[in-house]
Amino acid sequence: MTPGRSGAAPPRDPARTVGRAGEAAAPGTSAGPAAERGGPGIMLVAGEASGDLHGATLCGALGELAPGWRLFGMGGARMAAAGMDVLVDMTAHAVVGGSEAVGRLPMLYGAYRRLVRRLETAPRPRALVLIDFPEFNFRLARAARRAGVPVVYFVPPQIWAWRAGRVRTIARLVTRVLAVFPFEVPLYRAAGVPVDFVGHPLVDSLRGAPSRAAARGRLGLDADAVVLGLLPGSRAEEVERLLPALRDAALALRRARPGVRCLVGLAPTVDRARVAGLLRGAPGIEIVEHDARAVMAAADLLLAASGTVTLEAALLGTPMIICYRLSRLSFRLFLLLIRVPWIGLPNIALARTVAPELYQDTVTGPRLAREAERLLSDPSALAAQRAAFAELQGRFGPPGVGLRAARSVLQAAGAGP
């Protein structure tokens, strides 16, 4: 439930802006280029590939509505391409689960210290915009409140799915929540949290998505080819846990169906060499860089890591099998905290099982291959998924999500009516 377009500009070297994640600016010095230019500023913070995608939508809209304002903070290549000065980039270091994050703590603490220093240095930002990444962002919100900086949460934590008690923390720390799902609004209002429903930023970012025919043409696929897409995730540990099973399933499917085309849609935060090593030279499995969305649009079926990418694919109308695997400790904790019977965002949004979900020990090559063969052999099963995904159209607000969110941010920053 927790993790886009992969053709953004290459990541900016953090050492050329402020420094590498984990290094702190010297006391009394500015936090980077954004702090040195005139005009009011807004700090935005995203720590994962999905947050970078959503943040880019917001940055683009803020640049349109308030071109004289400075945007700076933590993000990735997409937010940089949309006009934000990236002080810290953690998107390539994101993890899934609690125990998995332990090894990242020094880097996360360094990023936190850098951002807090910027919040406390004049001129302070007019607002802090948090984008998902809740464990890190709650701590930053406390620092912002101490500094007197309004806090806006765009793509808030999924309190409706797990750890509902976090709504009390949000009520204490957050000035305004920008909800992306309509059912979030009454939950936040009941807790006394000011909330606007702006819609899901995927509604905006998918407007330029290729059609199935265009995606197949772009990838050199025949119109009548059977295409299996593999989306192993955007985090290194996630890819290492899932891709071997996805690889084995693809190979088994190719043995049963020699004409199947198998494509790995590479997230921009994942190293190609690492993926190639995990594929171990598997014949007939191709890696697609910078165009994961085309893989989603072109495929007959996806084997996809649970996360934002599954909702993206559902909005494109592509059938899928959703996969989820954590460390055993993290999964036990997850089971204690989960409040809904699904892990996949499309199933949660539709409130029923539409796409099959496999997790932990059930994510194996043979099991995935059997499930994929069942779906590919039954056109009615694939059509049922497509029909259910069509119900999602319009549920997440009309186009203009970025502009609605930007207006709310500017209002919180004192620039709106």
C-alpha positions in Angstrom: 0.0 0.0 0.0 2.9 2.3 0.7 4.8 2.9 -3.3 5.3 6.8 -12.5 6.6 8.1 -15.3 10.2 7.3 -15.7 11.3 9.6 -18.3 12.2 12.6 -16.1 15.5 14.4 -16.3 18.4 12.6 -14.7 18.9 13.3 -10.9 20.8 16.4 -10.0 24.0 15.6 -8.0 23.1 16.6 -4.5 26.8 17.6 -4.0 26.3 20.4 -6.5 23.4 22.0 -4.7 24.0 21.7 -0.9 25.8 18.5 -0.2 25.2 14.8 0.0 22.4 13.4 2.2 23.7 13.1 5.7 26.0 16.2 5.7 24.9 19.3 7.5 25.5 22.8 6.3 27.9 24.8 8.4 26.2 27.0 11.1 25.4 30.5 9.8 25.6 29.4 6.1 22.7 29.3 3.7 21.1 25.9 3.0 21.6 26.2 -0.7 20.8 28.2 -3.9 17.1 28.5 -3.0 18.0 30.3 0.3 20.1 32.9 -1.5 17.5 34.2 -3.9 14.8 36.8 -3.2 11.1 36.1 -2.9 9.0 34.0 -0.5 9.8 30.3 -0.4 8.0 27.0 0.2 9.8 23.8 1.4 8.5 20.5 0.0 9.6 17.1 1.3 9.2 13.8 -0.5 11.3 10.7 0.4 10.2 8.1 -2.2 9.8 7.7 -5.9 6.0 8.0 -5.7 6.3 11.1 -3.6 8.7 12.6 -6.1 6.1 11.9 -8.9 3.3 13.6 -6.9 5.5 16.4 -5.7 6.5 17.2 -9.3 2.8 17.7 -10.1 2.5 20.2 -7.2 5.7 22.0 -8.0 4.6 22.5 -11.6 1.3 24.0 -10.5 3.0 26.2 -7.9 5.4 27.5 -10.5 2.4 28.4 -12.7 0.4 30.1 -10.0 3.3 31.8 -8.1 6.2 32.1 -10.5 8.1 34.4 -8.2 8.1 32.0 -5.3 11.1 29.7 -4.5 10.6 26.0 -4.1 13.2 23.9 -2.3 13.5 20.9 -0.1 13.9 17.1 -0.3 12.8 15.2 -3.5 14.2 13.6 -6.6 14.7 14.1 -10.3 11.1 14.7 -11.1 10.7 17.5 -8.6 14.0 19.0 -9.7 12.7 19.0 -13.3 9.5 20.7 -12.2 11.5 23.6 -10.7 12.4 22.7 -7.2 15.9 23.2 -5.8 16.7 19.7 -4.4 18.7 20.1 -1.1 18.5 16.4 -0.3 17.6 13.4 -2.4 16.6 10.3 -0.5 14.4 8.7 -3.2 17.0 6.1 -4.2 17.4 5.1 -0.5 13.8 4.4 0.4 12.8 1.1 2.1 9.7 -0.9 2.8 8.9 -1.8 6.4 10.2 -0.9 9.8 13.2 -3.2 10.4 14.4 -2.5 6.9 14.9 1.2 7.8 17.4 0.6 10.5 20.4 0.7 8.1 19.2 4.0 6.7 18.9 5.9 10.0 22.2 7.8 9.8 21.4 9.1 6.3 17.8 9.9 7.3 19.0 11.8 10.4 21.5 13.8 8.3 18.7 14.7 5.9 16.5 15.7 8.8 19.1 17.9 10.4 19.8 19.7 7.1 16.1 20.4 6.6 15.5 21.5 10.2 18.5 23.9 9.9 16.8 25.4 6.8 13.5 25.7 8.6 15.2 27.7 11.4 17.3 29.9 9.2 15.9 33.3 8.0 14.2 33.7 5.7 12.0 30.9 6.9 9.8 29.2 4.3 6.2 30.4 4.3 5.0 26.8 4.4 6.2 23.3 4.7 4.5 20.7 2.3 4.9 17.1 3.4 4.3 14.4 0.8 3.7 10.9 2.2 6.9 9.5 4.0 5.1 9.8 7.4 7.7 8.6 9.9 10.2 11.1 8.7 7.7 13.9 8.0 6.0 13.8 11.4 9.3 14.7 13.0 9.9 17.4 10.5 6.4 18.8 11.2 7.3 19.1 14.9 10.3 21.2 14.0 8.2 23.3 11.6 5.6 24.0 14.3 8.3 25.1 16.7 9.6 27.5 14.0 6.2 28.9 13.4 6.0 27.5 9.8 2.5 26.3 8.6 2.4 22.6 7.7 0.4 21.2 4.8 0.2 17.4 4.2 -0.3 16.4 0.5 -0.9 12.7 0.0 -1.4 12.1 3.8 -0.7 8.8 5.6 -3.2 6.0 5.0 -4.8 6.2 8.4 -7.8 4.4 7.0 -5.7 1.3 6.3 -3.3 1.1 9.2 -2.2 2.9 12.4 -5.4 5.0 12.7 -4.1 6.6 15.8 -1.8 8.8 13.7 -4.7 11.0 13.0 -4.2 12.5 16.5 -0.6 13.4 15.6 -1.8 15.0 12.4 -4.3 17.0 14.3 -1.6 18.4 16.6 1.0 19.1 13.9 -0.6 19.8 10.6 -2.3 23.0 9.5 -4.2 21.5 6.6 -4.5 18.1 5.0 -4.9 17.8 1.2 -6.8 14.5 0.8 -6.3 12.5 -2.4 -9.1 9.9 -1.7 -12.7 11.2 -1.2 -13.3 8.8 1.8 -10.4 10.4 3.7 -12.3 13.7 4.1 -14.8 12.6 6.8 -12.1 10.7 8.7 -10.0 13.9 9.1 -13.0 16.1 9.7 -14.1 13.8 12.5 -10.7 14.3 14.1 -10.9 18.0 13.8 -8.3 18.3 11.1 -8.8 21.0 8.4 -9.0 19.1 5.1 -9.5 19.8 1.4 -10.2 17.1 -1.1 -8.0 18.0 -4.0 -7.9 14.6 -5.8 -5.2 12.2 -6.6 -2.2 13.7 -8.5 -2.1 10.6 -10.8 -5.2 12.1 -12.4 -3.0 14.9 -13.7 0.2 13.0 -14.4 -1.6 10.3 -16.4 -3.1 12.9 -18.9 -0.1 12.4 -21.1 0.1 8.6 -20.8 0.3 6.7 -24.1 -2.5 4.5 -25.4 -2.0 0.8 -25.6 -1.2 1.0 -29.3 1.1 3.9 -28.9 3.0 2.2 -26.0 3.4 -0.9 -28.0 4.7 1.1 -31.0 7.2 2.9 -28.7 8.5 -0.4 -27.3 8.6 -2.2 -30.6 5.9 -4.7 -29.7 3.5 -6.3 -32.2 -0.1 -5.4 -31.8 -1.1 -9.0 -31.3 1.8 -10.0 -29.0 1.1 -11.3 -25.5 3.0 -9.0 -23.2 3.8 -9.6 -19.5 5.0 -6.6 -17.6 7.2 -6.9 -14.5 7.1 -4.0 -12.0 9.3 -5.0 -9.1 9.1 -1.7 -7.2 11.1 1.4 -6.6 13.1 0.5 -3.6 16.3 -1.6 -3.7 15.3 -4.1 -1.0 11.8 -4.5 -2.5 13.3 -5.3 -5.9 15.7 -7.8 -4.4 12.8 -9.6 -2.6 10.4 -9.6 -5.5 12.3 -9.7 -8.8 13.6 -13.3 -8.5 10.1 -14.6 -8.1 8.8 -12.4 -11.0 11.8 -13.6 -13.1 11.0 -17.2 -12.4 7.3 -16.7 -13.2 8.2 -15.0 -16.5 10.5 -17.8 -17.5 7.9 -20.4 -16.7 5.3 -18.5 -18.7 7.7 -18.3 -21.7 8.2 -22.0 -21.6 4.5 -22.5 -21.7 3.9 -19.7 -24.2 7.1 -19.2 -26.3 5.8 -16.0 -28.0 5.3 -14.1 -24.7 7.2 -10.8 -24.5 8.4 -10.1 -20.9 9.4 -6.5 -20.0 10.8 -5.2 -16.7 9.6 -1.6 -16.2 12.5 0.0 -14.3 11.8 2.7 -11.7 14.1 5.7 -11.9 15.4 5.0 -8.4 16.5 1.5 -9.2 20.0 0.6 -10.6 19.9 -1.2 -13.9 23.0 -3.2 -13.1 21.4 -4.5 -9.9 18.3 -5.6 -11.9 20.4 -7.2 -14.6 22.2 -9.1 -11.9 19.0 -10.4 -10.4 17.7 -11.5 -13.8 20.9 -13.5 -14.3 20.8 -13.3 -18.0 17.3 -14.8 -18.1 16.5 -15.2 -21.8 13.7 -13.2 -23.3 13.3 -10.8 -20.3 14.0 -7.2 -21.4 14.7 -4.2 -19.2 12.9 -1.0 -20.1 14.5 2.2 -18.7 12.8 5.6 -18.6 9.5 4.3 -19.8 7.8 2.2 -17.1 4.5 3.8 -17.9 4.7 2.5 -21.5 5.2 -1.0 -20.0 2.1 -0.6 -17.9 0.0 0.6 -20.9 1.3 -2.0 -23.3 1.0 -5.1 -21.1 -1.8 -7.6 -21.2 -1.0 -8.5 -17.6 1.3 -7.0 -14.9 3.1 -8.7 -12.0 3.4 -5.6 -9.8 4.9 -4.7 -6.4 2.2 -3.2 -4.2 2.2 0.5 -4.1 1.3 3.6 -6.1 2.3 1.9 -9.3 -0.7 -0.5 -8.9 -3.2 2.4 -8.8 -1.4 4.0 -11.8 -1.8 0.8 -13.8 -5.4 0.4 -12.7 -6.2 3.9 -14.0 -4.6 2.9 -17.3 -6.9 -0.2 -17.3 -4.2 -2.9 -17.2 -5.0 -6.2 -15.4 -2.4 -7.2 -12.7 -1.3 -9.5 -9.9 -0.2 -7.6 -6.9 2.8 -8.8 -4.9 4.0 -7.8 -1.4 6.9 -9.1 0.6 8.5 -7.7 3.7 11.0 -9.0 6.3 9.3 -11.4 8.6 9.5 -9.0 11.5 8.0 -6.1 9.5 5.2 -8.3 8.2 4.3 -9.4 11.7 4.0 -5.8 12.8 2.1 -5.0 9.6 -0.5 -7.7 10.4 -1.0 -6.2 13.9 -1.7 -2.8 12.5 -3.6 -3.3 9.2 -7.3 -2.4 9.3 -8.4 -3.4 5.8 -8.4 -6.9 4.2 -6.4 -5.9 1.1 -2.8 -4.7 0.4 -3.3 -3.3 -3.1 -4.6 0.2 -3.7 -7.0 -0.7 -6.5 -8.7 -3.3 -4.3 -8.8 -0.9 -1.4 -10.3 1.9 -3.6 -12.9 -0.5 -5.0 -13.5 -2.1 -1.6 -13.3 -5.6 -3.1 -10.8 -8.0 -4.4 -10.4 -7.3 -8.1 -6.7 -8.0 -8.7 -5.3 -11.2 -7.1 -2.9 -10.4 -4.2 0.1 -12.6 -3.2 2.3 -11.8 -0.3 5.2 -13.2 1.7 5.7 -16.9 1.1 3.0 -17.1 -1.5 5.1 -14.8 -3.8 6.9 -17.6 -5.6 7.7 -18.2 -9.3 5.5 -21.2 -9.7 2.6 -19.6 -7.9 2.8 -16.4 -9.9 3.2 -18.4 -13.1 0.0 -20.4 -12.4 -1.9 -17.3 -11.6 -0.7 -15.5 -14.7 -1.5 -18.5 -16.9 -5.0 -18.7 -15.4 -5.7 -15.0 -16.2 -4.1 -15.0 -19.6 -6.1 -18.1 -20.6 -9.4 -16.5 -19.5 -10.3 -13.4 -21.5 -13.3 -12.9 -19.3 -11.1 -12.7 -16.2 -9.0 -10.0 -17.7 -12.1 -8.1 -19.0 -13.5 -8.2 -15.4 -10.4 -6.5 -14.1 -10.6 -3.9 -16.8 -14.3 -3.2 -16.2 -13.7 -2.9 -12.4 -10.8 -0.5 -13.0 -13.0 1.6 -15.2 -15.1 2.3 -12.1 -12.1 4.2 -10.7 -12.3 6.9 -13.4 -13.7 10.0 -11.9 -13.4 8.8 -8.3 -10.3 10.8 -7.6 -11.4 14.2 -8.8 -11.3 15.9 -12.2 -8.1 17.1 -13.8 -6.5 20.1 -12.2 -5.4 18.3 -9.0 -2.0 20.1 -8.9 -3.6 23.5 -9.3 -6.2 22.8 -6.5 -3.4 21.6 -4.2 -1.2 24.6 -5.1 -4.0 27.0 -4.2 -4.4 25.4 -0.8 -0.7 25.5 -0.2 -0.5 29.2 -1.2 -3.4 30.0 1.1 -1.7 28.3 4.0 1.4 30.3 3.1 -0.5 33.5 3.4 -0.7 34.2 -0.3 -4.3 33.3 -1.0 -7.8 34.5 -0.1 
